[in-house]
Amino acid sequence: MFQTTAKHGSEACRRFGVATAMLARADIGQVRRVEDGELVQAALSGNPQAFGELVERYERAVYNLCLRTMRNAEEAKDATQEAFFKAFRALATFRPGAKFSTWIFSIAYHACCDRLERQKRLSNEELPDGADPSPGPADVAQARDDARALRAAIDALPQKYRVVVTLYHLQGKQYEEIATVLGLPVGTVKTHLFRGKEQLRKRLSGWVKEVGN
């Protein structure tokens, strides 16, 4: 019985890695010929197309973060638009040498938190705390189903774990960047990530058992 449980756990971890890799690739843009910082400077110099390029590069990733945070597609769309609007108005405050992705994610996350806070006041709901194996040819079809299961499992996590898992696994952010985005100590980010991954493994292990039966 122990061997069967361990086997299911190992299979869940393997599938978790494959599905995560597929989801992460969906959130990573194509190779860029112009650096983000150059586009920021061009936008500040009066080139509207430059900021449009930044929006095109990060809109999907920002929306995915907002969707994981808000768990509502319409709210996520509104939060995404709000984030880029705020970023455009505050573009002069962007620090040269900083990562634009970290900056825009931070703006988006806090825009989501503001919206959740307003919802809390209206509904009296609790606001959550502030915060690679590649698939082979034989794995692709199965990984698509696993990716859907992974999305559902991530959506079911508490927000403080869900956002960290999204930023780390799906957006490819490191601990320090996530800490900057969420305004949390690095140690707290690591704890949230560890606990979130443990919950995901348990959920996906159960899903693997169901599929295997």
Secondary structure, DSSP 8 states (H G I E B T S, - for coil): -HHHHHHHHHHHHHHHHHHHHHHHHHHS----SS-HHHHHHHHHTT-HHHHHHHHHHHHHHHHHHHHHHH--HHHHHHHHHHHHHHHHHTGGG--TTS-HHHHHHHHHHHHHHHHHHHHHHHH-------------GGGHHHHHHHHHHHHHHHHTS-HHHHHHHIIIIIS---HHHHHHHHT--HHHHHHHHHHHHHHHHHHHHHHHHHHH-
